[in-house]
């Protein structure tokens, strides 16, 4: 009788928990891990910091171009952080108007893929299956934006000693065209 009660209790808890949606944070792009200078140097080289720059009041960043020159990965670094320790990631498609900075790093990778297996070109439905439905949405014309957040009460955010985490997604015609995530800067 005790075994039957225990099994039914476990089944109830499993079913109850599966109905809840929590954010599954992304933590890397192409083996460059968030807040991990060693992975940045392993993928981009120890001299990658010499490629960092600031532009139009944004945070210091390194830009990485994929093999085909169709995507750019921006690695942002917060002031006061460690050298080569990435705090925020942004992946975008390159259009004909974009001028690739001369100090950009070129990789042999065909596309940028996150630790949650998210890449540009996937549908909103596929993205939500991977990240959950705990997002806020806004629509303007053909463009939809999804924002996921985790605050300082989150175990994930506390583990990194940060105050907030975000994932921002931009879709045009249901196709992911921009994806960014990381820790909020102060």
N, C-alpha and C positions, 0 to 999 in steps of 0.2 A: 504494500500500500504506500509506503514512504517513497519507493522508487517511482511509482506512477505519479505521485504528487510532485516529486522533484523534476521529472521529465516534463510534465505539463507546465510547471512553473517556468522552466527554461524555454520551452516553446513559446509561451506567452511573452516573455521578455524579448526573445528574438523577433517575434512578429511586431511587437510594440516599437522596438528600436529601429526596425527596417522602415517604418513609416516616417521617421525623422530624417531631415536633410541637413547635413552639416557641410561646411566648406572644406574641401580637400585642397589645402594650399599647394601651389606649385613652388618648387624649390630649386629648379635648375633649368638651363637651356644648353643642349649639346654638351653636357658634362661639366658646365661651369655652374658651380653651386652657389647659392645665396650665402653671403657672409663667410666665404671660404677662399682666401687669397691663393691657397695652394692649387685649387682646381683651376682658377683663372690662369695662373702661371703655367700649369701643365698643358692647358689647351692653347693658350695664346702666346706663351713664352715669358720668360722672366723680365724681358724688357718691354712688356705690353704697356706699363705705366707711362712710358715716354710717348705713347700715342693718345693719351687723354687730353681733352680740351674742354673749354667752357664756351657756350655760345648763347647769346641773347638772354643772359640772366639765368640760364638753366644750371643744374648741378653739373659738376665735372663728369665727363662721360668718355667712353671708348666706343667707336662704331665698328661693327664687324659686318662684312659683306659675304653673302653666300657665293658658292662657286659660279652660279649662272648670272650673278649681278642683279637678281630680281628681288632680293629681300635684304633688309638691314636689321641687325640686332644691336640695340643700344644698351650699353651697360652703364648704369648711373651709380655714382659714389657719393655718399653723404659727407658733408664737412665734418671733420673730427673722426672719421672712420679710418680703417686700416687701408693701406696701399693695396690695390688690386682686390679688395674685398667688396664684391658687388652687392649693392643694397636694393637696386631696382632694375628690372629687365623690361625692354620694349621691343616687340617684333612688328615690323611694318613691311608692306610691299613697296618697292621702289618704282616710281613712275618716271616718265620722261622728263618731268620738271625738276626732279631731285638731283642735286649735285653732290656726288659722293666726296666727302672730305679727303684731302690728299693723305692724311695720316690714318685713314681707315685700314683695318686689318682684313685681309682676304683669306677666307677659309676654303678648304676643299669640300666642305659639306654642301650637299645639294639644297637642303632646307634646314630651318631651325625648328627643333622639336623640344617641348618642355618635358619635365619629369612626369607630368600627367598625360603625356602623349598627345598634346595639343599642338597643332600647327596651323598656319594660315591656310585658308581654303576650306576648312571643315564647316559643317552646318551648325546652326544654333542648337538643334536637337542633339547632335553628337556631343557638343561642348557641354550642354546641361547634363547629359548622361554621365559625363566624367566628373563634373564639379558639383552637381546638385542644383536644386532650385531655390536656394536661399539668396537670390540676387534681387537687385532693384533695376528696373528697366525704364528707359526713356526712348521715344521714337521721334525722329524728325525727318519727314519725307521717306526716302528709301533706306535711311540709316537708323539702326537700332543699337543702343548702348546698354550693356549689362555691367553692373558693378557688384562685386562680392567684397565683403569686408569682415575683418576680425579685429576686435579691440584688445586692449591690454589684459582683459580677463581670460582671453583664450590661452590654453596651455601652449599652443604653438608660438604665439607672440611672446609669452613669458619666457619660453625656452631660449629665445634669441635676445632676451632683455630689450625688447622694443616696445613701442606704445601702440602700434597699429599696423595692419597688413591689408593689402587690397589686391584684387584682380579686376582689371578693366578690359572689356571686350567690345569691339566695334564690328558690326555686321552691316554689309550692304547687300541687299537682295538675298538675305539669309546665308551669306558667305562671310566667314571671319576674315577681315582685312587688317585688323590691328589688335594686338594682344599685349597687355602689359601687366606686370605684377611686382610686388615687393613691399618693403617696409616704408611706411610714411616718414618723410623727413620732417624734422622740427623747424 
